Amino acid sequence: MWTQIGLLAIAYLCGSLPTGYIVGRMAGIDIREHGSGSTGATNVWRTVGKQAGIGVFVVDLLKGLLAVLLMKSAPEISTWLRLEYMTNGLEYFILGAAMMALLGHTKSVWLGFKGGKAVASGLGVLIGLNWLVAIAAFGLWLGTMAIWRTVSISSITAAIATPILMIITKSPLSYMGFALVAGSYVVWLHRSNIQRLRQGTEPALFPTSSSK
């Protein structure tokens, strides 16, 4: 059991790595004082540049994936470290690690418990849990992005669709419950974006020629 508890803490710390903040500092700014104030990839893209934004997206995705993969490897890690291991309930520890990674990203201990909106890290978590759902959710994100050119709309749409995709792929009931909770959390984190969408002031990531 001590292995799983330790890995839950590691999952949170993985998620807490403030990638966007670090990249912003490397560019000479505090990303929290620019754009939307988020440390996520979208704000880095808009503020620092496309390559920086893509880099943050990839690292944040890997944070979520690593947290899940480490917990899935708990039996092997326990044997290697000669630590006590609980044989039952690994599925729930895996989901716990996934949630801890998301909480770490959005409530980073290094940034006064603030952070991003768990989109990239959420995709990484999904890859670790169910890669088919991850591919479908990302495909939906891309499709919505091609139509609306607005990250928040794409992210909210994918978050809402994820529990449905878990059902379609006949995932375990616990995974469906996790997707519902995590998806609702991502939508809640986008509440300021939803307000701007209602007001018509939410910026597009790729403006059309008529909106430039």
N, C-alpha and C positions, 0 to 999 in steps of 0.2 A: 504493500500500500504506500510505503514511503516513496517508492519510485514514482507512482502516479501523482502524488502530492507535489513532489519536486518538479515534475514535468508540467503540472498546471502553472506553477510559478514561472517556469521557463517560458511557457506559452505566452503568459502575460508580458514578460520582459521582451520576448520576440516582437510582439505586437507594439510594445511601447517604443521601440527604436524610432526616433523622430526623423525619419528619412527626409521629408520635405523641409523640415527646419534646418537640418544639417546642410542640405543642398543650397538652401537660401543663404545660410551663413557663408558658405563657400563662394557665393556670388556677391557677398558683401551686404546682405540685407537680412532683416528679421521678417520672414515670410508672413508672420502673424500680423504684421503692421501694413500689409499690402493686399490689394484685391479683396477677397471675401474674408481674409484672416485665417482661412483653413490651411493646414499643413499638408493637405492632400495633393495628389498629382495634378488635378485640374488647375488649382490656384498656382502651383509651381509652373505649369505650362504657360499660363497667361502672364505670370509675373517675371519669371526667369527665362523661359524659352521652351520650345518644343522638345528638344533633346533632354533637357533637365526633367521635364514633365514625364516623358516616357521612362526615363531612368528611375524616377520615384515610383511610378506605377509598377514597374517590374520588381523592384526591391520590396515594395509593400505587398505585392502578390506573394512573393517568396516567403515573407514573414508568416503569412497565414498558412501557407502550405507546409512550412517547416514545423509549425506548432502541431499540426495534425499528424504529420508523419512521425514525429518524435514520440507522440503518445501511442501511435499504432505499434511502435517498436518497443514499447514498455517491457514486454517479456524478455526480449533479447538484452535490453539495457540492464534490467534487474539481474540477469544471470551474469553479465559482464562485471557489474559493480558488486555482486554478491549482496544485494539488498532484498528486503522483504517485498514480495509481489502479491497483490490480490488477483486471483485468477478470474473472479467473477466481476461483471460490470464494466469490462474494458470499453464496451460501446459507449457507455455514458461518460467515461473519462475522456474518450476521444471527442465527444461533443462538448464536454466541459473545456477541453483545451482549445477547441475551435472558438468557443464563446470568449474565453480569456484572451485569445489573440485579438479578437474584435474589440473587446473592452480596452486592451492595452493600446491599440491604435487610436481609439477615440478618446481615451482618458489616460494619456501617457504620464507616467510618474515623473518623467523628465521635463514635462511642459506644464506643470501645475494641474495635471489631470484634464488637459485639453488635447485636441488633436484633429484628425481628419474625420471622414464620414464613412469609413469602412467599406468602400466600394472595391478597391483593388485588393485589400486584405481579405474581403469577403469572397472574392473570386478565387483567391488562393486557397481559402478554407474549403470552398466547394470542390476544387480540383482534388483535394485530399479526401473528401468525403464521397463524392460521386462525380466522376469526371464527365459523364454524359450530361448531367444536370448543369455542370459548369460550362460545357461547350454550348448547350442550348441557351443558357442564360446570357452568355457572352454574345452569342449570335443575335439574340433578341436585342441586346444592348446596341450592337453595331447597326442592326436594322433600324432601330428607333433613332439612333444618332444620324443615320443617313437621311432620314425624313425631317427630323426636327432640328438637328445640329446643336442640340442643347444637352449637356452632360447630365444635368439634374433630371430631366425627363427620362432619359435612357436609364439612369441608375434607379430611379423610382419604379419604372416599369419592370426592370429585371428583378428588383427586390420583391415586388408583388407577385411576379410570375414564378419565383423559385419554389415556394411551397407546392404550387400546382405541378411543376415539373417533377418534384419529388414523388408526387402521387402517380403521375404518368409513368415514371420509371420503376414504380413499385418498390420504392425505398422502404427501409424499416420505419415503423410508426414513430420511433424516437427521432429519426432524421427529419420526418415531416414536421414534427413539433419544433425541432430546432430551426428549420427553415422558416416556419411561421414567426417564431420569436425574433430570430435574427433579421428577417425581412422587415418586420414591423419596426425594429430598432433602426434600421437603415432609413426607412421612410421618415421616422420621427426625427432623425438627425438632419433630414432635408427640409424641415419645417420652414426655415427662413427662405429656402429656394422656392418652396410652394407658395409662400406669400408673394415673392417677387414675380412668380409665374402668373399669379392672379392679377398683379398690378401691371404686367407686361413689361417689367424692367429686368427680367433675368437675361443675362448676356449669353449669346451663343458662342460655342467654342470655334466654330467655323462659320462666320457670318456670310450670308448670301451677298451678292454684289449689290443688291438693292438696299441692304441694311448697313453697308460700310459707310 
